[in-house]
Amino acid sequence: MDALYTDDERLLAKTIRDFAEGELAPLAARWDANEEFPWESIEGLKRMDLMGLTIAADVGGAGASYTEMAIVDEEIARVCVTTSTTHLTHISLSASTIDRFGSPEQRQRFLPAMASGEKLGAFGLTEPSSGSDASDMQTTATRKGDSYLLNGSKTFITNGAESDVMVVFTSHDRSAGARGTTAFIVETDAKGLSTVPMHGKMGIRGSGTANVFFEDCEVPVANRLGEEGDGFKIAMAIIDSSRISLATQSVGLAQGAFDAAVRYVQQRETFGKPLKEHQAIQFMLADMATQIDAARLLTRRSAQLKDAGHGHNKESAMAKLYASEAAHFCVDKAVQIHGGYGFFRENPVERFYRDQRITEIYEGTSEIQRMVISRAVLRENAI
Ligand SMILES: Cc1cc2nc3c(=O)[nH]c(=O)nc-3n(C[C@H](O)[C@H](O)[C@H](O)COP(=O)(O)OP(=O)(O)OC[C@H]3O[C@@H](n4cnc5c(N)ncnc54)[C@H](O)[C@@H]3O)c2cc1C
């Protein structure tokens, strides 16, 4: 794979690897153990000019392609999945929605501060009673003059309590189902918006996750994204591209677990020889390396399709599904290879093992990815 990278891509990967190993790796275990939001990593991401990575250059972003994002965020997830989740939610879900669907005025009003990292973004779609079936939304938006009043709640919102800007999906007409969905850019200091952090996650424990409540929360009409009824289309389009980011995260964490395993097999001896000389161990490494490469190739293809302006609905779902399940395989084998030492907190593979599990759940569970893929293949092969 490395041979297929351009010189610029190799340099980008090395620059981010040095940053991640120098600044994120030493703190990742602390953020995890204390369920501590990784503010230091945000400062580092700002300094590296990564908070506006994929945001367009005309509003202060770096204007990077998804292929470049996949290189950057693989390196971040390789050492800290908490930072990766925080970063990807900000750029690929929140800022990206405003960049792609915001009016020129909304883009100028919100994106420069998001691109610099001065303002952090969140994305509020999931509700207590609707996750996979996102169209079954209970949060309402009622027009009142030049504003809307939002009422309802969102759950599991990444960066929810830490964010300054939240893209929120509501129903302005519950009888119209998905076609009654309307999206807004909500400033989180708006009156009537409150957040309650959710604690006790299995993995990505440093990333912020919150319940968000709206009680007659007044949002100006000027903050509506598109027209009334555009919300569901916007959400689905963004989730399609964001799946590339989640596939990237899975590749990165699988690579992190693999790298730890490869180091360990060269140090530990059993039955008078290093672990690396036992064929059972060699075969585990072979299967891990093959799955990581396949996941990376699927991810790169979906990123290239997006960058070239082609449809990538099926390909992004394939990349997210395969990469998250490959990561599951790799973290499991990495713990196995470490034996009893892999079962203890002080070993990063233990954290990767817990952090991995969410990649098969958020931004569409593996079952939802299979629904997307099967729908597409049946459509393509209809007789
Ligand atoms: C840590 C964390 C961070 C998150 N961050 C965000 C965020 O920032 N913004 C946001 O909006 N959401 C966020 N989410 C929500 C996440 O996207 C949802 O949890 C996910 O989409 C699944 O929804 P659910 O939990 O309601 O599960 P459900 O939809 O209740 O599904 C339960 C199970 O049933 C399966 N299932 C459901 N329907 C079908 C079907 N038709 N056929 C077969 N199987 C089915 C699912 O695959 C799953 O296994 C986050 C979640 C977590 C845990």
The ligand as an SDF file (V2000), in Angstrom:
LIG
                    3D

 53 58  0  0  0  0  0  0  0  0999 V2000
  -20.6030    6.6260   21.9870 C   0  0  0  0  0  0  0  0  0  0  0  0
  -21.6730    6.9830   21.0110 C   0  0  0  0  0  0  0  0  0  0  0  0
  -21.5510    8.1570   20.2760 C   0  0  0  0  0  0  0  0  0  0  0  0
  -22.5690    8.5310   19.3810 C   0  0  0  0  0  0  0  0  0  0  0  0
  -22.4990    9.7450   18.7460 N   0  0  0  0  0  0  0  0  0  0  0  0
  -23.5900   10.1930   18.0690 C   0  0  0  0  0  0  0  0  0  0  0  0
  -23.6330   11.5390   17.5700 C   0  0  0  0  0  0  0  0  0  0  0  0
  -22.6750   12.3100   17.6980 O   0  0  0  0  0  0  0  0  0  0  0  0
  -24.7630   11.9670   16.9480 N   0  0  0  0  0  0  0  0  0  0  0  0
  -25.8660   11.1540   16.7840 C   0  0  0  0  0  0  0  0  0  0  0  0
  -26.8610   11.6080   16.2160 O   0  0  0  0  0  0  0  0  0  0  0  0
  -25.8390    9.8500   17.2330 N   0  0  0  0  0  0  0  0  0  0  0  0
  -24.7480    9.3740   17.8780 C   0  0  0  0  0  0  0  0  0  0  0  0
  -24.7280    8.0810   18.3690 N   0  0  0  0  0  0  0  0  0  0  0  0
  -25.8940    7.2280   18.1520 C   0  0  0  0  0  0  0  0  0  0  0  0
  -25.6210    6.0430   17.2320 C   0  0  0  0  0  0  0  0  0  0  0  0
  -25.4930    6.4670   15.8990 O   0  0  0  0  0  0  0  0  0  0  0  0
  -26.7700    5.0280   17.4430 C   0  0  0  0  0  0  0  0  0  0  0  0
  -26.5690    4.4490   18.7140 O   0  0  0  0  0  0  0  0  0  0  0  0
  -26.8170    3.9670   16.3720 C   0  0  0  0  0  0  0  0  0  0  0  0
  -27.2220    4.5180   15.1380 O   0  0  0  0  0  0  0  0  0  0  0  0
  -27.7700    2.8190   16.7330 C   0  0  0  0  0  0  0  0  0  0  0  0
  -28.9970    3.2910   17.1710 O   0  0  0  0  0  0  0  0  0  0  0  0
  -29.6320    2.7360   18.5400 P   0  0  0  0  0  0  0  0  0  0  0  0
  -28.5700    2.8040   19.5760 O   0  0  0  0  0  0  0  0  0  0  0  0
  -30.8920    3.4590   18.7850 O   0  0  0  0  0  0  0  0  0  0  0  0
  -29.9290    1.1950   18.2470 O   0  0  0  0  0  0  0  0  0  0  0  0
  -31.2860    0.6080   17.6170 P   0  0  0  0  0  0  0  0  0  0  0  0
  -31.6520    1.3370   16.3950 O   0  0  0  0  0  0  0  0  0  0  0  0
  -32.3110    0.5060   18.6940 O   0  0  0  0  0  0  0  0  0  0  0  0
  -30.8020   -0.8690   17.2080 O   0  0  0  0  0  0  0  0  0  0  0  0
  -30.6510   -1.9240   18.1610 C   0  0  0  0  0  0  0  0  0  0  0  0
  -30.1560   -3.1730   17.4070 C   0  0  0  0  0  0  0  0  0  0  0  0
  -31.1380   -3.5700   16.4320 O   0  0  0  0  0  0  0  0  0  0  0  0
  -30.5470   -3.6120   15.1540 C   0  0  0  0  0  0  0  0  0  0  0  0
  -31.5420   -3.1820   14.1770 N   0  0  0  0  0  0  0  0  0  0  0  0
  -32.2790   -2.0480   14.1950 C   0  0  0  0  0  0  0  0  0  0  0  0
  -33.0930   -1.9970   13.1310 N   0  0  0  0  0  0  0  0  0  0  0  0
  -32.8540   -3.1150   12.4070 C   0  0  0  0  0  0  0  0  0  0  0  0
  -33.3760   -3.6520   11.1840 C   0  0  0  0  0  0  0  0  0  0  0  0
  -34.2700   -2.9870   10.4470 N   0  0  0  0  0  0  0  0  0  0  0  0
  -32.9100   -4.8510   10.7620 N   0  0  0  0  0  0  0  0  0  0  0  0
  -31.9660   -5.5230   11.4680 C   0  0  0  0  0  0  0  0  0  0  0  0
  -31.4330   -5.0730   12.6220 N   0  0  0  0  0  0  0  0  0  0  0  0
  -31.8760   -3.8870   13.0820 C   0  0  0  0  0  0  0  0  0  0  0  0
  -29.3540   -2.6660   15.2150 C   0  0  0  0  0  0  0  0  0  0  0  0
  -28.4100   -2.9720   14.2100 O   0  0  0  0  0  0  0  0  0  0  0  0
  -28.8640   -2.9340   16.6210 C   0  0  0  0  0  0  0  0  0  0  0  0
  -28.0850   -4.1160   16.6120 O   0  0  0  0  0  0  0  0  0  0  0  0
  -23.6870    7.6740   19.2130 C   0  0  0  0  0  0  0  0  0  0  0  0
  -23.7780    6.4720   19.9250 C   0  0  0  0  0  0  0  0  0  0  0  0
  -22.7970    6.1330   20.8280 C   0  0  0  0  0  0  0  0  0  0  0  0
  -22.9750    4.8710   21.6230 C   0  0  0  0  0  0  0  0  0  0  0  0
  1  2  1  0
  2  3  1  0
  2 52  2  0
  3  4  2  0
  4  5  1  0
  4 50  1  0
  5  6  2  0
  6  7  1  0
  6 13  1  0
  7  8  2  0
  7  9  1  0
  9 10  1  0
 10 11  2  0
 10 12  1  0
 12 13  2  0
 13 14  1  0
 14 15  1  0
 14 50  1  0
 15 16  1  0
 16 17  1  0
 16 18  1  0
 18 19  1  0
 18 20  1  0
 20 21  1  0
 20 22  1  0
 22 23  1  0
 23 24  1  0
 24 25  2  0
 24 26  1  0
 24 27  1  0
 27 28  1  0
 28 29  2  0
 28 30  1  0
 28 31  1  0
 31 32  1  0
 32 33  1  0
 33 34  1  0
 33 48  1  0
 34 35  1  0
 35 36  1  0
 35 46  1  0
 36 37  1  0
 36 45  1  0
 37 38  2  0
 38 39  1  0
 39 40  1  0
 39 45  2  0
 40 41  1  0
 40 42  2  0
 42 43  1  0
 43 44  2  0
 44 45  1  0
 46 47  1  0
 46 48  1  0
 48 49  1  0
 50 51  2  0
 51 52  1  0
 52 53  1  0
M  END
$$$$
